[in-house]
Amino acid sequence: MKTTWLALLLCGAFILPAAARAEWGIGGGIFYNRQLGNIKDSDDWNFNRDFVSYMVSLKYQAFPFLGFEGSLDYYNGSGTIDYTLRPMGTALATVPLPILDLFNAGVGINSTYTRYNSSSDWSNISYHFKAGIQIPVAGLLWLQGDCYYFVDDLRDIEDFDSDLLVFGARAMLRF
């Protein structure tokens, strides 16, 4: 039920009437992932703590304080993993003040498709929390630094483990 409401919220954002300050952004490039801890998995997958993935994203800043982002993260694999695809949808809140709109935070849903050992599987839908800095450059780009925290169930947030934080950076073309 929670997943349904969150999905409706994210989908409904794209049919909101355009606001006076609505902006779109398309991003792409290299996303550097730094994990402070090791991922533990029952399949004994071999994960690197630091890895580079490629991300494409579409951002819609509907209002000065509210935006939405859809992204697709591609990791070309290592060890027993051939590659992964992770689509993500995030609702973002931004403080609408001249200097503070550099900061944003959000919550979203995601799932991961993993191809490994000539087999493949989609993970269950899980959740992520995001905090980031977005620096506007000449009205043309957003440079972004992000920190993600992924959880399988929203009640897992009370068992916060800083070893599972993931960091990244990217650039987005604004229009």
The 8 nearest C-alpha neighbors of each residue, nearest first, counted from 0:
[[1, 3, 2, 4, 5, 6, 7, 153],
 [2, 0, 4, 3, 5, 6, 153, 7],
 [1, 3, 5, 0, 4, 6, 108, 124],
 [2, 4, 0, 6, 1, 5, 7, 8],
 [5, 3, 7, 1, 6, 2, 8, 0],
 [4, 6, 8, 2, 7, 3, 1, 9],
 [5, 7, 3, 9, 8, 4, 2, 10],
 [8, 6, 4, 10, 5, 9, 11, 3],
 [7, 9, 5, 11, 6, 10, 4, 12],
 [8, 10, 6, 12, 7, 11, 5, 90],
 [11, 9, 7, 12, 8, 13, 6, 14],
 [12, 10, 8, 13, 14, 9, 7, 15],
 [13, 11, 10, 9, 15, 14, 8, 67],
 [12, 14, 11, 15, 10, 9, 59, 67],
 [13, 15, 11, 12, 16, 10, 17, 9],
 [16, 14, 12, 13, 17, 11, 61, 18],
 [17, 15, 18, 14, 13, 61, 12, 21],
 [16, 18, 21, 15, 61, 19, 20, 62],
 [17, 19, 21, 20, 62, 61, 16, 15],
 [18, 20, 21, 17, 62, 61, 22, 63],
 [21, 19, 18, 62, 22, 63, 61, 60],
 [22, 20, 61, 18, 60, 19, 62, 17],
 [23, 21, 60, 59, 174, 20, 61, 24],
 [24, 22, 59, 174, 58, 173, 60, 25],
 [23, 25, 173, 58, 172, 57, 171, 174],
 [26, 24, 57, 172, 171, 56, 58, 173],
 [27, 25, 171, 56, 55, 170, 172, 57],
 [26, 28, 55, 54, 56, 171, 170, 25],
 [27, 29, 53, 54, 169, 30, 55, 26],
 [28, 30, 53, 52, 54, 31, 169, 51],
 [31, 29, 52, 167, 53, 168, 51, 169],
 [30, 32, 51, 167, 50, 29, 168, 52],
 [33, 31, 167, 50, 166, 49, 51, 165],
 [34, 32, 49, 166, 165, 48, 35, 31],
 [33, 35, 165, 48, 36, 164, 49, 163],
 [34, 36, 162, 163, 164, 33, 37, 48],
 [37, 35, 162, 34, 163, 38, 48, 161],
 [38, 36, 39, 48, 35, 34, 162, 163],
 [39, 37, 40, 36, 46, 163, 48, 34],
 [38, 40, 37, 41, 43, 44, 42, 46],
 [39, 41, 42, 43, 38, 44, 45, 37],
 [40, 42, 43, 39, 44, 38, 45, 46],
 [41, 43, 40, 44, 39, 45, 79, 115],
 [44, 42, 41, 40, 45, 39, 79, 46],
 [45, 43, 42, 46, 79, 40, 80, 78],
 [44, 46, 78, 79, 43, 47, 80, 77],
 [47, 45, 44, 48, 38, 77, 78, 37],
 [46, 48, 49, 50, 45, 77, 37, 78],
 [47, 49, 34, 37, 46, 33, 50, 36],
 [50, 48, 33, 47, 32, 34, 51, 31],
 [51, 49, 32, 47, 31, 52, 48, 33],
 [50, 52, 31, 30, 32, 29, 53, 74],
 [51, 53, 74, 30, 73, 29, 31, 54],
 [52, 54, 29, 73, 30, 72, 28, 74],
 [55, 53, 72, 27, 71, 28, 30, 73],
 [54, 56, 27, 26, 71, 70, 72, 28],
 [57, 55, 70, 26, 69, 25, 27, 71],
 [56, 58, 25, 69, 68, 24, 70, 26],
 [59, 57, 68, 24, 23, 67, 25, 60],
 [58, 60, 23, 67, 66, 61, 22, 68],
 [59, 61, 66, 22, 21, 62, 65, 23],
 [62, 60, 21, 66, 59, 65, 18, 17],
 [61, 63, 65, 64, 60, 21, 18, 20],
 [62, 64, 95, 65, 20, 93, 60, 61],
 [63, 65, 93, 95, 62, 92, 94, 66],
 [66, 64, 92, 62, 91, 61, 63, 93],
 [65, 67, 60, 91, 61, 59, 90, 92],
 [68, 66, 90, 59, 91, 89, 58, 60],
 [67, 69, 58, 89, 57, 88, 59, 70],
 [68, 70, 88, 57, 56, 87, 89, 58],
 [71, 69, 56, 87, 55, 86, 57, 68],
 [70, 72, 86, 55, 85, 54, 87, 56],
 [71, 73, 54, 85, 84, 53, 86, 70],
 [74, 72, 84, 53, 52, 83, 54, 75],
 [75, 73, 52, 83, 82, 76, 53, 84],
 [76, 74, 82, 73, 81, 83, 52, 77],
 [77, 75, 82, 81, 80, 74, 83, 78],
 [76, 78, 80, 79, 81, 75, 46, 45],
 [77, 79, 45, 80, 76, 46, 44, 81],
 [78, 80, 115, 45, 44, 116, 77, 81],
 [81, 79, 115, 76, 77, 78, 82, 114],
 [80, 82, 76, 115, 114, 75, 77, 79],
 [83, 81, 76, 75, 114, 74, 80, 113],
 [82, 84, 113, 74, 112, 73, 114, 85],
 [85, 83, 73, 112, 72, 111, 86, 74],
 [84, 86, 111, 72, 71, 110, 112, 87],
 [87, 85, 71, 70, 109, 110, 72, 84],
 [88, 86, 109, 70, 69, 108, 71, 85],
 [87, 89, 69, 107, 108, 68, 109, 70],
 [90, 88, 107, 68, 106, 67, 91, 105],
 [89, 91, 67, 105, 106, 107, 66, 68],
 [92, 90, 105, 66, 104, 67, 65, 89],
 [91, 93, 65, 104, 64, 103, 105, 66],
 [94, 92, 64, 103, 100, 65, 95, 102],
 [93, 95, 100, 64, 99, 96, 92, 102],
 [96, 94, 64, 100, 63, 93, 97, 99],
 [97, 95, 99, 100, 98, 94, 63, 93],
 [98, 96, 99, 100, 95, 101, 94, 63],
 [99, 97, 100, 96, 101, 95, 102, 94],
 [98, 100, 101, 96, 94, 102, 97, 95],
 [101, 99, 94, 95, 102, 96, 98, 93],
 [100, 102, 133, 99, 132, 134, 98, 103],
 [103, 101, 132, 100, 131, 99, 93, 133],
 [104, 102, 93, 131, 92, 130, 132, 91],
 [105, 103, 130, 129, 92, 91, 131, 93],
 [106, 104, 91, 129, 90, 128, 92, 89],
 [105, 107, 128, 89, 90, 127, 129, 91],
 [106, 108, 89, 127, 88, 126, 90, 128],
 [109, 107, 126, 88, 125, 87, 127, 124],
 [108, 110, 87, 125, 124, 86, 126, 88],
 [109, 111, 124, 122, 85, 123, 125, 86],
 [112, 110, 85, 122, 121, 84, 113, 83],
 [111, 113, 121, 84, 83, 120, 85, 122],
 [114, 112, 83, 120, 119, 82, 111, 115],
 [113, 115, 119, 81, 82, 118, 80, 83],
 [114, 116, 80, 81, 118, 117, 79, 119],
 [115, 117, 118, 79, 80, 114, 81, 119],
 [118, 116, 115, 114, 119, 81, 80, 79],
 [119, 117, 115, 116, 114, 120, 113, 81],
 [120, 118, 114, 113, 115, 117, 112, 121],
 [119, 121, 113, 112, 122, 114, 118, 111],
 [122, 120, 112, 111, 113, 123, 110, 119],
 [123, 121, 111, 110, 124, 112, 120, 113],
 [124, 122, 110, 125, 121, 111, 151, 109],
 [125, 123, 110, 109, 122, 108, 126, 151],
 [124, 126, 151, 109, 108, 110, 150, 123],
 [127, 125, 108, 150, 107, 149, 109, 151],
 [128, 126, 149, 107, 148, 106, 150, 108],
 [127, 129, 106, 148, 147, 105, 107, 149],
 [128, 130, 147, 105, 104, 146, 106, 127],
 [131, 129, 104, 146, 145, 103, 105, 147],
 [132, 130, 145, 103, 144, 102, 146, 104],
 [131, 133, 102, 144, 101, 143, 103, 134],
 [134, 132, 143, 101, 142, 141, 102, 135],
 [133, 135, 142, 141, 101, 143, 136, 132],
 [136, 134, 141, 140, 138, 133, 142, 137],
 [135, 137, 140, 138, 139, 141, 134, 142],
 [138, 136, 139, 135, 140, 141, 134, 173],
 [139, 137, 136, 140, 135, 173, 141, 174],
 [138, 140, 173, 137, 136, 172, 174, 141],
 [141, 139, 172, 136, 173, 171, 135, 138],
 [140, 142, 135, 171, 134, 170, 133, 136],
 [143, 141, 170, 134, 133, 169, 140, 171],
 [144, 142, 133, 169, 168, 132, 170, 141],
 [143, 145, 168, 132, 131, 167, 133, 169],
 [146, 144, 131, 167, 166, 130, 168, 143],
 [145, 147, 166, 130, 129, 165, 131, 167],
 [148, 146, 129, 165, 128, 164, 166, 149],
 [147, 149, 164, 128, 127, 165, 163, 129],
 [148, 150, 127, 126, 147, 128, 151, 125],
 [151, 149, 126, 152, 127, 125, 155, 153],
 [152, 150, 125, 126, 153, 149, 155, 124],
 [151, 153, 155, 154, 150, 125, 126, 156],
 [154, 152, 155, 156, 150, 151, 126, 125],
 [153, 155, 156, 152, 157, 158, 150, 151],
 [156, 154, 153, 157, 158, 152, 150, 151],
 [157, 155, 158, 154, 159, 153, 150, 152],
 [156, 158, 155, 159, 154, 153, 160, 150],
 [159, 157, 156, 155, 160, 154, 150, 161],
 [158, 160, 156, 157, 161, 155, 163, 148],
 [161, 159, 162, 163, 158, 164, 156, 148],
 [160, 162, 163, 164, 159, 35, 36, 148],
 [163, 161, 36, 35, 160, 164, 34, 37],
 [164, 162, 161, 36, 160, 34, 35, 165],
 [165, 163, 148, 161, 162, 147, 34, 35],
 [164, 166, 34, 147, 33, 146, 32, 163],
 [167, 165, 146, 33, 32, 145, 147, 164],
 [166, 168, 31, 145, 32, 30, 144, 146],
 [167, 169, 144, 143, 30, 145, 31, 166],
 [170, 168, 143, 142, 30, 28, 29, 144],
 [169, 171, 142, 141, 26, 143, 140, 27],
 [172, 170, 26, 141, 25, 140, 24, 173],
 [171, 173, 140, 25, 24, 26, 139, 141],
 [174, 172, 24, 139, 140, 23, 171, 25],
 [173, 23, 24, 22, 172, 139, 25, 138]]
